[in-house]
Amino acid sequence: MRSKWISLFVLLCLFACKARQPENGTVRIAKDEQLQEASRQLLTEGYRTLAGKLPLEEQLAESWRYQREKDAEGEARFFVVSVRSKGDSFDAARMQAESLAKVQLAGLMETRVGQLVTNRMETSDGNTVMQTIASSKNLVTTRLSNLYPLMEVYKECSDGSVEVQLVMGCDRKWASEIAWAVISAEAAQCSSKPGSFSFTLTGLNNTYRTGESLRFSLTAGQDCYYHLFVFDAVGVDLLYPGEYEERSLFRKGVEYSFPRSQWVAYSVEKGNRPARYEQNILLVVATRDDIPYTGEMTVSGVLGWLRRIPEGQKSEQYFSFLSE
C-alpha cells in the first residue's frame, strides 16, 4: 500500500506520464420512484441546498447509497445518521446539527468499541473495561473531526429561525479503529509517567485532492525519533521512515519539515468508492530511543507496536484529514 502515499520524483518523470481514468465527481442518481418522491417531499417542505453544493436529489441519492452498501461479510459498510436542528441562523443550526450527528455516530460505535476494549486492553479488571467503555462515547464525540455531510439541506421557518437537516456517515472499519486509537491514546496520556514529552504539528490541511501531497512540520520538546503512519478505510501505510528517507534523530525545539527529501512526496489518492470524500488519520509517534517498526503493515500491528513501547519512551498524536 505504500505506493498510495509515497512517490519518488526523478528526472525521467519529465518525459513520462501516467494515464489516468477521468473520475466522474458527479453522483449517479438512482431514478427510482422512492428517491424522487423523497426528493419532492423535501422540496415541498421548503428545504434547499447551499450555493455550490450538489442538487438535493443527488445528495439524497448519495446518502441512500451509503446506507445500502455492504462489505464482504454482508454487513453495512458505513455508519449513517440523520439529524435536524434549529437555530437563529444557518451557522448556529448547522453547528448544533453536526454536534448531534457526532454524538449519534459515537453511539453507533459504542458496541464495537466495547469489543475492541475487551479484546485489546491488557487488563483483566472488569471495572477498568466498563469505565473505558462508558467514557468512550464522550471521547470519540469530542475527537471526531472532518466528517462530511452526505446530505446538507436547510429551510427558513415561519418564526424566523433556520432548520438544517444533515445526513452524515463514516466507514465502519475506519471508525472502529480510530475510536480505539482515540481511547488507547487517552488511556496512555492518563497513565503517562513523569518526564513524558510532547510535540506540535503545523501545516496539515483539512482536505486534499487526489494528486496533492501532504506537507507539514513537527517540533518536539525532546530529542526524538519520528514514525509517521496514515490510516484509511483500507488499512495503514508507513510514511516515514521509508526507503528514500532514513530515520534520524530530531533535535529538541527544532522545526522539521516533512517530507524530509525533496525527491519524495506523500501523495494523496482517494479510493475507488463512490463517496466524494475519504477519511484518513495521520498518526505521529515520537520515541526517545530508536525503536523501528518491523511488523506487518496492519492496523493491529501498528497499534500493538505502539502499546509495547514504555509510556515514558513515547508520545503520540492523531490528526484527521479528508481526501477527495
URQUI-V122245 format. One record per residue. RES is the residue in three letters. D_FIRST is the distance of its C-alpha to the first C-alpha in whole Angstrom. Layout:
res->RES d_first->D_FIRST
res->RES d_first->D_FIRST
//
This chain:
res->MET d_first->0
res->ARG d_first->4
res->SER d_first->5
res->LYS d_first->6
res->TRP d_first->8
res->ILE d_first->9
res->SER d_first->12
res->LEU d_first->15
res->PHE d_first->18
res->VAL d_first->21
res->LEU d_first->24
res->LEU d_first->23
res->CYS d_first->21
res->LEU d_first->25
res->PHE d_first->26
res->ALA d_first->22
res->CYS d_first->21
res->LYS d_first->18
res->ALA d_first->20
res->ARG d_first->18
res->GLN d_first->20
res->PRO d_first->22
res->GLU d_first->21
res->ASN d_first->24
res->GLY d_first->24
res->THR d_first->27
res->VAL d_first->27
res->ARG d_first->29
res->ILE d_first->32
res->ALA d_first->33
res->LYS d_first->36
res->ASP d_first->38
res->GLU d_first->41
res->GLN d_first->40
res->LEU d_first->37
res->GLN d_first->40
res->GLU d_first->42
res->ALA d_first->40
res->SER d_first->40
res->ARG d_first->43
res->GLN d_first->44
res->LEU d_first->42
res->LEU d_first->44
res->THR d_first->47
res->GLU d_first->47
res->GLY d_first->46
res->TYR d_first->42
res->ARG d_first->41
res->THR d_first->37
res->LEU d_first->37
res->ALA d_first->37
res->GLY d_first->34
res->LYS d_first->33
res->LEU d_first->32
res->PRO d_first->35
res->LEU d_first->36
res->GLU d_first->35
res->GLU d_first->32
res->GLN d_first->31
res->LEU d_first->33
res->ALA d_first->31
res->GLU d_first->27
res->SER d_first->29
res->TRP d_first->30
res->ARG d_first->27
res->TYR d_first->25
res->GLN d_first->27
res->ARG d_first->27
res->GLU d_first->24
res->LYS d_first->23
res->ASP d_first->20
res->ALA d_first->20
res->GLU d_first->22
res->GLY d_first->25
res->GLU d_first->25
res->ALA d_first->24
res->ARG d_first->21
res->PHE d_first->22
res->PHE d_first->25
res->VAL d_first->27
res->VAL d_first->31
res->SER d_first->34
res->VAL d_first->36
res->ARG d_first->39
res->SER d_first->41
res->LYS d_first->44
res->GLY d_first->44
res->ASP d_first->47
res->SER d_first->44
res->PHE d_first->41
res->ASP d_first->39
res->ALA d_first->41
res->ALA d_first->40
res->ARG d_first->37
res->MET d_first->36
res->GLN d_first->38
res->ALA d_first->36
res->GLU d_first->32
res->SER d_first->34
res->LEU d_first->35
res->ALA d_first->32
res->LYS d_first->30
res->VAL d_first->32
res->GLN d_first->32
res->LEU d_first->28
res->ALA d_first->29
res->GLY d_first->31
res->LEU d_first->29
res->MET d_first->27
res->GLU d_first->29
res->THR d_first->30
res->ARG d_first->26
res->VAL d_first->26
res->GLY d_first->29
res->GLN d_first->27
res->LEU d_first->25
res->VAL d_first->27
res->THR d_first->29
res->ASN d_first->26
res->ARG d_first->25
res->MET d_first->28
res->GLU d_first->29
res->THR d_first->33
res->SER d_first->36
res->ASP d_first->37
res->GLY d_first->38
res->ASN d_first->39
res->THR d_first->36
res->VAL d_first->34
res->MET d_first->36
res->GLN d_first->36
res->THR d_first->32
res->ILE d_first->32
res->ALA d_first->35
res->SER d_first->34
res->SER d_first->30
res->LYS d_first->31
res->ASN d_first->33
res->LEU d_first->30
res->VAL d_first->27
res->THR d_first->29
res->THR d_first->30
res->ARG d_first->26
res->LEU d_first->25
res->SER d_first->25
res->ASN d_first->23
res->LEU d_first->24
res->TYR d_first->25
res->PRO d_first->28
res->LEU d_first->27
res->MET d_first->31
res->GLU d_first->33
res->VAL d_first->37
res->TYR d_first->40
res->LYS d_first->44
res->GLU d_first->47
res->CYS d_first->49
res->SER d_first->53
res->ASP d_first->53
res->GLY d_first->52
res->SER d_first->48
res->VAL d_first->45
res->GLU d_first->43
res->VAL d_first->39
res->GLN d_first->37
res->LEU d_first->33
res->VAL d_first->31
res->MET d_first->28
res->GLY d_first->25
res->CYS d_first->21
res->ASP d_first->19
res->ARG d_first->20
res->LYS d_first->17
res->TRP d_first->16
res->ALA d_first->20
res->SER d_first->20
res->GLU d_first->18
res->ILE d_first->19
res->ALA d_first->22
res->TRP d_first->22
res->ALA d_first->20
res->VAL d_first->24
res->ILE d_first->26
res->SER d_first->25
res->ALA d_first->25
res->GLU d_first->28
res->ALA d_first->29
res->ALA d_first->28
res->GLN d_first->30
res->CYS d_first->33
res->SER d_first->34
res->SER d_first->33
res->LYS d_first->35
res->PRO d_first->37
res->GLY d_first->36
res->SER d_first->32
res->PHE d_first->31
res->SER d_first->29
res->PHE d_first->27
res->THR d_first->27
res->LEU d_first->24
res->THR d_first->25
res->GLY d_first->24
res->LEU d_first->21
res->ASN d_first->22
res->ASN d_first->22
res->THR d_first->21
res->TYR d_first->18
res->ARG d_first->18
res->THR d_first->16
res->GLY d_first->16
res->GLU d_first->17
res->SER d_first->16
res->LEU d_first->16
res->ARG d_first->19
res->PHE d_first->21
res->SER d_first->24
res->LEU d_first->24
res->THR d_first->28
res->ALA d_first->28
res->GLY d_first->32
res->GLN d_first->31
res->ASP d_first->30
res->CYS d_first->27
res->TYR d_first->23
res->TYR d_first->20
res->HIS d_first->17
res->LEU d_first->14
res->PHE d_first->12
res->VAL d_first->11
res->PHE d_first->11
res->ASP d_first->11
res->ALA d_first->12
res->VAL d_first->9
res->GLY d_first->8
res->VAL d_first->8
res->ASP d_first->6
res->LEU d_first->9
res->LEU d_first->11
res->TYR d_first->14
res->PRO d_first->15
res->GLY d_first->13
res->GLU d_first->14
res->TYR d_first->16
res->GLU d_first->17
res->GLU d_first->19
res->ARG d_first->20
res->SER d_first->23
res->LEU d_first->26
res->PHE d_first->27
res->ARG d_first->30
res->LYS d_first->32
res->GLY d_first->33
res->VAL d_first->31
res->GLU d_first->29
res->TYR d_first->25
res->SER d_first->23
res->PHE d_first->19
res->PRO d_first->18
res->ARG d_first->20
res->SER d_first->20
res->GLN d_first->21
res->TRP d_first->19
res->VAL d_first->16
res->ALA d_first->15
res->TYR d_first->12
res->SER d_first->12
res->VAL d_first->12
res->GLU d_first->11
res->LYS d_first->13
res->GLY d_first->12
res->ASN d_first->14
res->ARG d_first->17
res->PRO d_first->20
res->ALA d_first->20
res->ARG d_first->21
res->TYR d_first->19
res->GLU d_first->16
res->GLN d_first->16
res->ASN d_first->14
res->ILE d_first->15
res->LEU d_first->15
res->LEU d_first->16
res->VAL d_first->18
res->VAL d_first->20
res->ALA d_first->23
res->THR d_first->24
res->ARG d_first->28
res->ASP d_first->27
res->ASP d_first->24
res->ILE d_first->22
res->PRO d_first->19
res->TYR d_first->16
res->THR d_first->16
res->GLY d_first->15
res->GLU d_first->12
res->MET d_first->9
res->THR d_first->10
res->VAL d_first->13
res->SER d_first->16
res->GLY d_first->15
res->VAL d_first->14
res->LEU d_first->18
res->GLY d_first->19
res->TRP d_first->19
res->LEU d_first->20
res->ARG d_first->23
res->ARG d_first->24
res->ILE d_first->25
res->PRO d_first->28
res->GLU d_first->29
res->GLY d_first->31
res->GLN d_first->28
res->LYS d_first->26
res->SER d_first->25
res->GLU d_first->22
res->GLN d_first->22
res->TYR d_first->20
res->PHE d_first->20
res->SER d_first->19
res->PHE d_first->18
res->LEU d_first->18
res->SER d_first->16
res->GLU d_first->18
//
